[in-house]
């Protein structure tokens, strides 16, 4: 399973970090960061996990829908 964060679309509202601090934190640039992720494209980050847990709720609550959970 992968958590995908399109950071380039992030507006920095902080919903993901407040709902799921296991995977998200706010950065100095005012946008959220997917912890321990790797950049896979310009402004796009991925993290492989066994269980997305709270990231699912964060994805559903994101006002710009820049967080995606993919089962692979």
mmCIF file of the N, C-alpha and C atoms, coordinates in Angstrom:
data_MODEL
# 
_entry.id   MODEL 
# 
loop_
_atom_site.group_PDB 
_atom_site.id 
_atom_site.type_symbol 
_atom_site.label_atom_id 
_atom_site.label_alt_id 
_atom_site.label_comp_id 
_atom_site.label_asym_id 
_atom_site.label_entity_id 
_atom_site.label_seq_id 
_atom_site.pdbx_PDB_ins_code 
_atom_site.Cartn_x 
_atom_site.Cartn_y 
_atom_site.Cartn_z 
_atom_site.occupancy 
_atom_site.B_iso_or_equiv 
_atom_site.pdbx_formal_charge 
_atom_site.auth_seq_id 
_atom_site.auth_comp_id 
_atom_site.auth_asym_id 
_atom_site.auth_atom_id 
_atom_site.pdbx_PDB_model_num 
ATOM 1   N N  . UNK A 1 1  ? 0.839   -1.164 0.000  1.00 0.00 ? 1  UNK A N  1 
ATOM 2   C CA . UNK A 1 1  ? 0.000   0.000  0.000  1.00 0.00 ? 1  UNK A CA 1 
ATOM 3   C C  . UNK A 1 1  ? 0.891   1.236  0.000  1.00 0.00 ? 1  UNK A C  1 
ATOM 4   N N  . UNK A 1 2  ? 0.460   2.266  -0.728 1.00 0.00 ? 2  UNK A N  1 
ATOM 5   C CA . UNK A 1 2  ? 1.235   3.499  -0.799 1.00 0.00 ? 2  UNK A CA 1 
ATOM 6   C C  . UNK A 1 2  ? 0.381   4.694  -0.392 1.00 0.00 ? 2  UNK A C  1 
ATOM 7   N N  . UNK A 1 3  ? 1.029   5.626  0.298  1.00 0.00 ? 3  UNK A N  1 
ATOM 8   C CA . UNK A 1 3  ? 0.447   6.932  0.537  1.00 0.00 ? 3  UNK A CA 1 
ATOM 9   C C  . UNK A 1 3  ? 1.135   7.861  -0.447 1.00 0.00 ? 3  UNK A C  1 
ATOM 10  N N  . UNK A 1 4  ? 0.352   8.568  -1.230 1.00 0.00 ? 4  UNK A N  1 
ATOM 11  C CA . UNK A 1 4  ? 0.894   9.498  -2.217 1.00 0.00 ? 4  UNK A CA 1 
ATOM 12  C C  . UNK A 1 4  ? 0.454   10.908 -1.828 1.00 0.00 ? 4  UNK A C  1 
ATOM 13  N N  . UNK A 1 5  ? 1.410   11.812 -1.771 1.00 0.00 ? 5  UNK A N  1 
ATOM 14  C CA . UNK A 1 5  ? 1.125   13.200 -1.421 1.00 0.00 ? 5  UNK A CA 1 
ATOM 15  C C  . UNK A 1 5  ? 1.580   14.095 -2.557 1.00 0.00 ? 5  UNK A C  1 
ATOM 16  N N  . UNK A 1 6  ? 0.628   14.789 -3.161 1.00 0.00 ? 6  UNK A N  1 
ATOM 17  C CA . UNK A 1 6  ? 0.947   15.752 -4.208 1.00 0.00 ? 6  UNK A CA 1 
ATOM 18  C C  . UNK A 1 6  ? 1.193   17.103 -3.530 1.00 0.00 ? 6  UNK A C  1 
ATOM 19  N N  . UNK A 1 7  ? 2.400   17.260 -3.023 1.00 0.00 ? 7  UNK A N  1 
ATOM 20  C CA . UNK A 1 7  ? 2.749   18.447 -2.247 1.00 0.00 ? 7  UNK A CA 1 
ATOM 21  C C  . UNK A 1 7  ? 2.573   19.728 -3.048 1.00 0.00 ? 7  UNK A C  1 
ATOM 22  N N  . UNK A 1 8  ? 2.761   19.663 -4.342 1.00 0.00 ? 8  UNK A N  1 
ATOM 23  C CA . UNK A 1 8  ? 2.627   20.857 -5.177 1.00 0.00 ? 8  UNK A CA 1 
ATOM 24  C C  . UNK A 1 8  ? 1.206   21.417 -5.154 1.00 0.00 ? 8  UNK A C  1 
ATOM 25  N N  . UNK A 1 9  ? 0.218   20.574 -4.819 1.00 0.00 ? 9  UNK A N  1 
ATOM 26  C CA . UNK A 1 9  ? -1.180  21.015 -4.739 1.00 0.00 ? 9  UNK A CA 1 
ATOM 27  C C  . UNK A 1 9  ? -1.588  21.418 -3.329 1.00 0.00 ? 9  UNK A C  1 
ATOM 28  N N  . UNK A 1 10 ? -0.735  21.145 -2.348 1.00 0.00 ? 10 UNK A N  1 
ATOM 29  C CA . UNK A 1 10 ? -1.045  21.395 -0.939 1.00 0.00 ? 10 UNK A CA 1 
ATOM 30  C C  . UNK A 1 10 ? -1.223  22.893 -0.685 1.00 0.00 ? 10 UNK A C  1 
ATOM 31  N N  . UNK A 1 11 ? -2.270  23.239 0.089  1.00 0.00 ? 11 UNK A N  1 
ATOM 32  C CA . UNK A 1 11 ? -2.507  24.642 0.440  1.00 0.00 ? 11 UNK A CA 1 
ATOM 33  C C  . UNK A 1 11 ? -2.088  24.949 1.874  1.00 0.00 ? 11 UNK A C  1 
ATOM 34  N N  . UNK A 1 12 ? -1.576  23.940 2.578  1.00 0.00 ? 12 UNK A N  1 
ATOM 35  C CA . UNK A 1 12 ? -1.059  24.158 3.927  1.00 0.00 ? 12 UNK A CA 1 
ATOM 36  C C  . UNK A 1 12 ? -2.114  24.346 4.997  1.00 0.00 ? 12 UNK A C  1 
ATOM 37  N N  . UNK A 1 13 ? -3.275  23.750 4.827  1.00 0.00 ? 13 UNK A N  1 
ATOM 38  C CA . UNK A 1 13 ? -4.352  23.925 5.807  1.00 0.00 ? 13 UNK A CA 1 
ATOM 39  C C  . UNK A 1 13 ? -4.062  23.208 7.131  1.00 0.00 ? 13 UNK A C  1 
ATOM 40  N N  . UNK A 1 14 ? -3.246  22.160 7.097  1.00 0.00 ? 14 UNK A N  1 
ATOM 41  C CA . UNK A 1 14 ? -2.850  21.451 8.312  1.00 0.00 ? 14 UNK A CA 1 
ATOM 42  C C  . UNK A 1 14 ? -3.780  20.351 8.766  1.00 0.00 ? 14 UNK A C  1 
ATOM 43  N N  . UNK A 1 15 ? -4.835  20.078 8.014  1.00 0.00 ? 15 UNK A N  1 
ATOM 44  C CA . UNK A 1 15 ? -5.790  19.039 8.411  1.00 0.00 ? 15 UNK A CA 1 
ATOM 45  C C  . UNK A 1 15 ? -5.107  17.677 8.518  1.00 0.00 ? 15 UNK A C  1 
ATOM 46  N N  . UNK A 1 16 ? -4.289  17.322 7.547  1.00 0.00 ? 16 UNK A N  1 
ATOM 47  C CA . UNK A 1 16 ? -3.647  16.006 7.551  1.00 0.00 ? 16 UNK A CA 1 
ATOM 48  C C  . UNK A 1 16 ? -2.720  15.842 8.754  1.00 0.00 ? 16 UNK A C  1 
ATOM 49  N N  . UNK A 1 17 ? -1.936  16.875 9.040  1.00 0.00 ? 17 UNK A N  1 
ATOM 50  C CA . UNK A 1 17 ? -0.998  16.801 10.166 1.00 0.00 ? 17 UNK A CA 1 
ATOM 51  C C  . UNK A 1 17 ? -1.731  16.715 11.499 1.00 0.00 ? 17 UNK A C  1 
ATOM 52  N N  . UNK A 1 18 ? -2.864  17.392 11.615 1.00 0.00 ? 18 UNK A N  1 
ATOM 53  C CA . UNK A 1 18 ? -3.606  17.334 12.876 1.00 0.00 ? 18 UNK A CA 1 
ATOM 54  C C  . UNK A 1 18 ? -4.345  16.008 13.032 1.00 0.00 ? 18 UNK A C  1 
ATOM 55  N N  . UNK A 1 19 ? -4.763  15.408 11.927 1.00 0.00 ? 19 UNK A N  1 
ATOM 56  C CA . UNK A 1 19 ? -5.493  14.137 11.986 1.00 0.00 ? 19 UNK A CA 1 
ATOM 57  C C  . UNK A 1 19 ? -4.562  12.934 12.026 1.00 0.00 ? 19 UNK A C  1 
ATOM 58  N N  . UNK A 1 20 ? -3.377  13.078 11.443 1.00 0.00 ? 20 UNK A N  1 
ATOM 59  C CA . UNK A 1 20 ? -2.509  11.913 11.265 1.00 0.00 ? 20 UNK A CA 1 
ATOM 60  C C  . UNK A 1 20 ? -1.037  12.302 11.403 1.00 0.00 ? 20 UNK A C  1 
ATOM 61  N N  . UNK A 1 21 ? -0.637  12.624 12.617 1.00 0.00 ? 21 UNK A N  1 
ATOM 62  C CA . UNK A 1 21 ? 0.755   13.030 12.825 1.00 0.00 ? 21 UNK A CA 1 
ATOM 63  C C  . UNK A 1 21 ? 1.737   11.863 12.712 1.00 0.00 ? 21 UNK A C  1 
ATOM 64  N N  . UNK A 1 22 ? 1.214   10.657 12.579 1.00 0.00 ? 22 UNK A N  1 
ATOM 65  C CA . UNK A 1 22 ? 2.083   9.507  12.335 1.00 0.00 ? 22 UNK A CA 1 
ATOM 66  C C  . UNK A 1 22 ? 2.772   9.642  10.975 1.00 0.00 ? 22 UNK A C  1 
ATOM 67  N N  . UNK A 1 23 ? 2.058   10.165 9.998  1.00 0.00 ? 23 UNK A N  1 
ATOM 68  C CA . UNK A 1 23 ? 2.576   10.256 8.639  1.00 0.00 ? 23 UNK A CA 1 
ATOM 69  C C  . UNK A 1 23 ? 2.804   11.676 8.130  1.00 0.00 ? 23 UNK A C  1 
ATOM 70  N N  . UNK A 1 24 ? 2.137   12.673 8.721  1.00 0.00 ? 24 UNK A N  1 
ATOM 71  C CA . UNK A 1 24 ? 2.229   14.034 8.202  1.00 0.00 ? 24 UNK A CA 1 
ATOM 72  C C  . UNK A 1 24 ? 2.714   15.024 9.249  1.00 0.00 ? 24 UNK A C  1 
ATOM 73  N N  . UNK A 1 25 ? 3.446   16.025 8.780  1.00 0.00 ? 25 UNK A N  1 
ATOM 74  C CA . UNK A 1 25 ? 3.891   17.130 9.623  1.00 0.00 ? 25 UNK A CA 1 
ATOM 75  C C  . UNK A 1 25 ? 3.904   18.385 8.773  1.00 0.00 ? 25 UNK A C  1 
ATOM 76  N N  . UNK A 1 26 ? 3.806   19.527 9.433  1.00 0.00 ? 26 UNK A N  1 
ATOM 77  C CA . UNK A 1 26 ? 3.868   20.794 8.709  1.00 0.00 ? 26 UNK A CA 1 
ATOM 78  C C  . UNK A 1 26 ? 5.331   21.207 8.592  1.00 0.00 ? 26 UNK A C  1 
ATOM 79  N N  . UNK A 1 27 ? 5.692   21.666 7.408  1.00 0.00 ? 27 UNK A N  1 
ATOM 80  C CA . UNK A 1 27 ? 7.069   22.063 7.155  1.00 0.00 ? 27 UNK A CA 1 
ATOM 81  C C  . UNK A 1 27 ? 7.263   23.564 7.283  1.00 0.00 ? 27 UNK A C  1 
ATOM 82  N N  . UNK A 1 28 ? 8.496   23.980 7.229  1.00 0.00 ? 28 UNK A N  1 
ATOM 83  C CA . UNK A 1 28 ? 8.837   25.396 7.318  1.00 0.00 ? 28 UNK A CA 1 
ATOM 84  C C  . UNK A 1 28 ? 8.289   26.192 6.136  1.00 0.00 ? 28 UNK A C  1 
ATOM 85  N N  . UNK A 1 29 ? 7.984   25.500 5.051  1.00 0.00 ? 29 UNK A N  1 
ATOM 86  C CA . UNK A 1 29 ? 7.432   26.172 3.873  1.00 0.00 ? 29 UNK A CA 1 
ATOM 87  C C  . UNK A 1 29 ? 5.929   26.398 3.980  1.00 0.00 ? 29 UNK A C  1 
ATOM 88  N N  . UNK A 1 30 ? 5.334   25.966 5.110  1.00 0.00 ? 30 UNK A N  1 
ATOM 89  C CA . UNK A 1 30 ? 3.903   26.155 5.316  1.00 0.00 ? 30 UNK A CA 1 
ATOM 90  C C  . UNK A 1 30 ? 3.039   25.070 4.716  1.00 0.00 ? 30 UNK A C  1 
ATOM 91  N N  . UNK A 1 31 ? 3.660   24.079 4.093  1.00 0.00 ? 31 UNK A N  1 
ATOM 92  C CA . UNK A 1 31 ? 2.920   22.962 3.500  1.00 0.00 ? 31 UNK A CA 1 
ATOM 93  C C  . UNK A 1 31 ? 3.159   21.705 4.321  1.00 0.00 ? 31 UNK A C  1 
ATOM 94  N N  . UNK A 1 32 ? 2.265   20.736 4.161  1.00 0.00 ? 32 UNK A N  1 
ATOM 95  C CA . UNK A 1 32 ? 2.464   19.482 4.875  1.00 0.00 ? 32 UNK A CA 1 
ATOM 96  C C  . UNK A 1 32 ? 3.513   18.639 4.166  1.00 0.00 ? 32 UNK A C  1 
ATOM 97  N N  . UNK A 1 33 ? 4.134   17.776 4.947  1.00 0.00 ? 33 UNK A N  1 
ATOM 98  C CA . UNK A 1 33 ? 5.159   16.860 4.436  1.00 0.00 ? 33 UNK A CA 1 
ATOM 99  C C  . UNK A 1 33 ? 4.780   15.441 4.843  1.00 0.00 ? 33 UNK A C  1 
ATOM 100 N N  . UNK A 1 34 ? 4.933   14.513 3.919  1.00 0.00 ? 34 UNK A N  1 
ATOM 101 C CA . UNK A 1 34 ? 4.731   13.101 4.198  1.00 0.00 ? 34 UNK A CA 1 
ATOM 102 C C  . UNK A 1 34 ? 6.041   12.576 4.768  1.00 0.00 ? 34 UNK A C  1 
ATOM 103 N N  . UNK A 1 35 ? 6.031   12.244 6.043  1.00 0.00 ? 35 UNK A N  1 
ATOM 104 C CA . UNK A 1 35 ? 7.249   11.827 6.738  1.00 0.00 ? 35 UNK A CA 1 
ATOM 105 C C  . UNK A 1 35 ? 7.889   10.606 6.082  1.00 0.00 ? 35 UNK A C  1 
ATOM 106 N N  . UNK A 1 36 ? 9.197   10.610 6.001  1.00 0.00 ? 36 UNK A N  1 
ATOM 107 C CA . UNK A 1 36 ? 9.999   9.494  5.494  1.00 0.00 ? 36 UNK A CA 1 
ATOM 108 C C  . UNK A 1 36 ? 9.666   9.074  4.067  1.00 0.00 ? 36 UNK A C  1 
ATOM 109 N N  . UNK A 1 37 ? 9.093   9.991  3.303  1.00 0.00 ? 37 UNK A N  1 
ATOM 110 C CA . UNK A 1 37 ? 8.714   9.663  1.930  1.00 0.00 ? 37 UNK A CA 1 
ATOM 111 C C  . UNK A 1 37 ? 9.857   9.965  0.964  1.00 0.00 ? 37 UNK A C  1 
ATOM 112 N N  . UNK A 1 38 ? 9.686   9.477  -0.252 1.00 0.00 ? 38 UNK A N  1 
ATOM 113 C CA . UNK A 1 38 ? 10.661  9.772  -1.294 1.00 0.00 ? 38 UNK A CA 1 
ATOM 114 C C  . UNK A 1 38 ? 9.960   10.522 -2.417 1.00 0.00 ? 38 UNK A C  1 
ATOM 115 N N  . UNK A 1 39 ? 10.686  11.454 -3.014 1.00 0.00 ? 39 UNK A N  1 
ATOM 116 C CA . UNK A 1 39 ? 10.122  12.223 -4.127 1.00 0.00 ? 39 UNK A CA 1 
ATOM 117 C C  . UNK A 1 39 ? 10.142  11.355 -5.378 1.00 0.00 ? 39 UNK A C  1 
ATOM 118 N N  . UNK A 1 40 ? 8.990   11.247 -6.046 1.00 0.00 ? 40 UNK A N  1 
ATOM 119 C CA . UNK A 1 40 ? 8.880   10.403 -7.232 1.00 0.00 ? 40 UNK A CA 1 
ATOM 120 C C  . UNK A 1 40 ? 8.555   11.212 -8.482 1.00 0.00 ? 40 UNK A C  1 
ATOM 121 N N  . UNK A 1 41 ? 8.462   12.480 -8.321 1.00 0.00 ? 41 UNK A N  1 
ATOM 122 C CA . UNK A 1 41 ? 8.172   13.392 -9.426 1.00 0.00 ? 41 UNK A CA 1 
ATOM 123 C C  . UNK A 1 41 ? 8.158   14.785 -8.841 1.00 0.00 ? 41 UNK A C  1 
ATOM 124 N N  . UNK A 1 42 ? 8.115   15.757 -9.674 1.00 0.00 ? 42 UNK A N  1 
ATOM 125 C CA . UNK A 1 42 ? 8.161   17.126 -9.177 1.00 0.00 ? 42 UNK A CA 1 
ATOM 126 C C  . UNK A 1 42 ? 6.942   17.412 -8.296 1.00 0.00 ? 42 UNK A C  1 
ATOM 127 N N  . UNK A 1 43 ? 7.199   17.592 -7.005 1.00 0.00 ? 43 UNK A N  1 
ATOM 128 C CA . UNK A 1 43 ? 6.126   17.901 -6.069 1.00 0.00 ? 43 UNK A CA 1 
ATOM 129 C C  . UNK A 1 43 ? 5.274   16.723 -5.659 1.00 0.00 ? 43 UNK A C  1 
ATOM 130 N N  . UNK A 1 44 ? 5.695   15.502 -5.970 1.00 0.00 ? 44 UNK A N  1 
ATOM 131 C CA . UNK A 1 44 ? 4.917   14.304 -5.650 1.00 0.00 ? 44 UNK A CA 1 
ATOM 132 C C  . UNK A 1 44 ? 5.783   13.354 -4.822 1.00 0.00 ? 44 UNK A C  1 
ATOM 133 N N  . UNK A 1 45 ? 5.234   12.906 -3.693 1.00 0.00 ? 45 UNK A N  1 
ATOM 134 C CA . UNK A 1 45 ? 5.975   12.061 -2.758 1.00 0.00 ? 45 UNK A CA 1 
ATOM 135 C C  . UNK A 1 45 ? 5.201   10.780 -2.462 1.00 0.00 ? 45 UNK A C  1 
ATOM 136 N N  . UNK A 1 46 ? 5.925   9.693  -2.206 1.00 0.00 ? 46 UNK A N  1 
ATOM 137 C CA . UNK A 1 46 ? 5.313   8.397  -1.910 1.00 0.00 ? 46 UNK A CA 1 
ATOM 138 C C  . UNK A 1 46 ? 5.954   7.778  -0.683 1.00 0.00 ? 46 UNK A C  1 
ATOM 139 N N  . UNK A 1 47 ? 5.137   7.013  0.045  1.00 0.00 ? 47 UNK A N  1 
ATOM 140 C CA . UNK A 1 47 ? 5.613   6.238  1.182  1.00 0.00 ? 47 UNK A CA 1 
ATOM 141 C C  . UNK A 1 47 ? 4.898   4.900  1.160  1.00 0.00 ? 47 UNK A C  1 
ATOM 142 N N  . UNK A 1 48 ? 5.675   3.807  1.150  1.00 0.00 ? 48 UNK A N  1 
ATOM 143 C CA . UNK A 1 48 ? 5.079   2.476  1.212  1.00 0.00 ? 48 UNK A CA 1 
ATOM 144 C C  . UNK A 1 48 ? 4.834   2.109  2.667  1.00 0.00 ? 48 UNK A C  1 
ATOM 145 N N  . UNK A 1 49 ? 3.625   1.625  2.952  1.00 0.00 ? 49 UNK A N  1 
ATOM 146 C CA . UNK A 1 49 ? 3.238   1.252  4.310  1.00 0.00 ? 49 UNK A CA 1 
ATOM 147 C C  . UNK A 1 49 ? 2.454   -0.052 4.278  1.00 0.00 ? 49 UNK A C  1 
ATOM 148 N N  . UNK A 1 50 ? 2.426   -0.747 5.410  1.00 0.00 ? 50 UNK A N  1 
ATOM 149 C CA . UNK A 1 50 ? 1.604   -1.950 5.524  1.00 0.00 ? 50 UNK A CA 1 
ATOM 150 C C  . UNK A 1 50 ? 0.151   -1.582 5.791  1.00 0.00 ? 50 UNK A C  1 
ATOM 151 N N  . UNK A 1 51 ? -0.054  -0.508 6.562  1.00 0.00 ? 51 UNK A N  1 
ATOM 152 C CA . UNK A 1 51 ? -1.396  -0.071 6.916  1.00 0.00 ? 51 UNK A CA 1 
ATOM 153 C C  . UNK A 1 51 ? -1.426  1.454  6.890  1.00 0.00 ? 51 UNK A C  1 
ATOM 154 N N  . UNK A 1 52 ? -2.245  2.023  6.039  1.00 0.00 ? 52 UNK A N  1 
ATOM 155 C CA . UNK A 1 52 ? -2.319  3.481  5.918  1.00 0.00 ? 52 UNK A CA 1 
ATOM 156 C C  . UNK A 1 52 ? -2.966  4.125  7.138  1.00 0.00 ? 52 UNK A C  1 
ATOM 157 N N  . UNK A 1 53 ? -3.771  3.371  7.866  1.00 0.00 ? 53 UNK A N  1 
ATOM 158 C CA . UNK A 1 53 ? -4.377  3.854  9.104  1.00 0.00 ? 53 UNK A CA 1 
ATOM 159 C C  . UNK A 1 53 ? -5.009  5.228  8.975  1.00 0.00 ? 53 UNK A C  1 
ATOM 160 N N  . UNK A 1 54 ? -4.553  6.161  9.799  1.00 0.00 ? 54 UNK A N  1 
ATOM 161 C CA . UNK A 1 54 ? -5.131  7.502  9.849  1.00 0.00 ? 54 UNK A CA 1 
ATOM 162 C C  . UNK A 1 54 ? -4.926  8.295  8.566  1.00 0.00 ? 54 UNK A C  1 
ATOM 163 N N  . UNK A 1 55 ? -4.018  7.873  7.712  1.00 0.00 ? 55 UNK A N  1 
ATOM 164 C CA . UNK A 1 55 ? -3.796  8.584  6.440  1.00 0.00 ? 55 UNK A CA 1 
ATOM 165 C C  . UNK A 1 55 ? -5.034  8.500  5.551  1.00 0.00 ? 55 UNK A C  1 
ATOM 166 N N  . UNK A 1 56 ? -5.832  7.451  5.722  1.00 0.00 ? 56 UNK A N  1 
ATOM 167 C CA . UNK A 1 56 ? -7.077  7.329  4.955  1.00 0.00 ? 56 UNK A CA 1 
ATOM 168 C C  . UNK A 1 56 ? -8.031  8.459  5.313  1.00 0.00 ? 56 UNK A C  1 
ATOM 169 N N  . UNK A 1 57 ? -8.178  8.727  6.605  1.00 0.00 ? 57 UNK A N  1 
ATOM 170 C CA . UNK A 1 57 ? -9.054  9.813  7.044  1.00 0.00 ? 57 UNK A CA 1 
ATOM 171 C C  . UNK A 1 57 ? -8.489  11.172 6.624  1.00 0.00 ? 57 UNK A C  1 
ATOM 172 N N  . UNK A 1 58 ? -7.177  11.303 6.683  1.00 0.00 ? 58 UNK A N  1 
ATOM 173 C CA . UNK A 1 58 ? -6.543  12.546 6.251  1.00 0.00 ? 58 UNK A CA 1 
ATOM 174 C C  . UNK A 1 58 ? -6.802  12.793 4.762  1.00 0.00 ? 58 UNK A C  1 
ATOM 175 N N  . UNK A 1 59 ? -6.712  11.733 3.965  1.00 0.00 ? 59 UNK A N  1 
ATOM 176 C CA . UNK A 1 59 ? -6.966  11.855 2.526  1.00 0.00 ? 59 UNK A CA 1 
ATOM 177 C C  . UNK A 1 59 ? -8.405  12.285 2.260  1.00 0.00 ? 59 UNK A C  1 
ATOM 178 N N  . UNK A 1 60 ? -9.340  11.687 2.999  1.00 0.00 ? 60 UNK A N  1 
ATOM 179 C CA . UNK A 1 60 ? -10.753 12.027 2.820  1.00 0.00 ? 60 UNK A CA 1 
ATOM 180 C C  . UNK A 1 60 ? -11.062 13.449 3.266  1.00 0.00 ? 60 UNK A C  1 
ATOM 181 N N  . UNK A 1 61 ? -10.304 13.970 4.228  1.00 0.00 ? 61 UNK A N  1 
ATOM 182 C CA . UNK A 1 61 ? -10.561 15.303 4.784  1.00 0.00 ? 61 UNK A CA 1 
ATOM 183 C C  . UNK A 1 61 ? -9.810  16.423 4.080  1.00 0.00 ? 61 UNK A C  1 
ATOM 184 N N  . UNK A 1 62 ? -8.854  16.093 3.254  1.00 0.00 ? 62 UNK A N  1 
ATOM 185 C CA . UNK A 1 62 ? -8.049  17.107 2.567  1.00 0.00 ? 62 UNK A CA 1 
ATOM 186 C C  . UNK A 1 62 ? -8.937  17.926 1.632  1.00 0.00 ? 62 UNK A C  1 
ATOM 187 N N  . UNK A 1 63 ? -8.980  19.249 1.820  1.00 0.00 ? 63 UNK A N  1 
ATOM 188 C CA . UNK A 1 63 ? -9.873  20.070 0.989  1.00 0.00 ? 63 UNK A CA 1 
ATOM 189 C C  . UNK A 1 63 ? -9.469  20.155 -0.485 1.00 0.00 ? 63 UNK A C  1 
ATOM 190 N N  . UNK A 1 64 ? -8.201  19.889 -0.800 1.00 0.00 ? 64 UNK A N  1 
ATOM 191 C CA . UNK A 1 64 ? -7.774  19.936 -2.200 1.00 0.00 ? 64 UNK A CA 1 
ATOM 192 C C  . UNK A 1 64 ? -7.470  18.544 -2.765 1.00 0.00 ? 64 UNK A C  1 
ATOM 193 N N  . UNK A 1 65 ? -7.764  17.506 -1.976 1.00 0.00 ? 65 UNK A N  1 
ATOM 194 C CA . UNK A 1 65 ? -7.603  16.115 -2.414 1.00 0.00 ? 65 UNK A CA 1 
ATOM 195 C C  . UNK A 1 65 ? -6.226  15.828 -3.002 1.00 0.00 ? 65 UNK A C  1 
ATOM 196 N N  . UNK A 1 66 ? -5.167  16.228 -2.252 1.00 0.00 ? 66 UNK A N  1 
ATOM 197 C CA . UNK A 1 66 ? -3.803  16.001 -2.737 1.00 0.00 ? 66 UNK A CA 1 
ATOM 198 C C  . UNK A 1 66 ? -3.148  14.793 -2.069 1.00 0.00 ? 66 UNK A C  1 
ATOM 199 N N  . UNK A 1 67 ? -3.931  14.032 -1.281 1.00 0.00 ? 67 UNK A N  1 
ATOM 200 C CA . UNK A 1 67 ? -3.431  12.814 -0.628 1.00 0.00 ? 67 UNK A CA 1 
ATOM 201 C C  . UNK A 1 67 ? -4.208  11.639 -1.196 1.00 0.00 ? 67 UNK A C  1 
ATOM 202 N N  . UNK A 1 68 ? -3.484  10.601 -1.597 1.00 0.00 ? 68 UNK A N  1 
ATOM 203 C CA . UNK A 1 68 ? -4.119  9.429  -2.185 1.00 0.00 ? 68 UNK A CA 1 
ATOM 204 C C  . UNK A 1 68 ? -3.571  8.163  -1.541 1.00 0.00 ? 68 UNK A C  1 
ATOM 205 N N  . UNK A 1 69 ? -4.443  7.181  -1.321 1.00 0.00 ? 69 UNK A N  1 
ATOM 206 C CA . UNK A 1 69 ? -4.053  5.876  -0.793 1.00 0.00 ? 69 UNK A CA 1 
ATOM 207 C C  . UNK A 1 69 ? -4.240  4.871  -1.928 1.00 0.00 ? 69 UNK A C  1 
ATOM 208 N N  . UNK A 1 70 ? -3.166  4.165  -2.269 1.00 0.00 ? 70 UNK A N  1 
ATOM 209 C CA . UNK A 1 70 ? -3.215  3.216  -3.384 1.00 0.00 ? 70 UNK A CA 1 
ATOM 210 C C  . UNK A 1 70 ? -2.850  1.837  -2.859 1.00 0.00 ? 70 UNK A C  1 
ATOM 211 N N  . UNK A 1 71 ? -3.720  0.871  -3.155 1.00 0.00 ? 71 UNK A N  1 
ATOM 212 C CA . UNK A 1 71 ? -3.434  -0.523 -2.787 1.00 0.00 ? 71 UNK A CA 1 
ATOM 213 C C  . UNK A 1 71 ? -2.693  -1.171 -3.949 1.00 0.00 ? 71 UNK A C  1 
ATOM 214 N N  . UNK A 1 72 ? -1.523  -1.708 -3.648 1.00 0.00 ? 72 UNK A N  1 
ATOM 215 C CA . UNK A 1 72 ? -0.744  -2.380 -4.692 1.00 0.00 ? 72 UNK A CA 1 
ATOM 216 C C  . UNK A 1 72 ? -0.321  -3.740 -4.227 1.00 0.00 ? 72 UNK A C  1 
# 
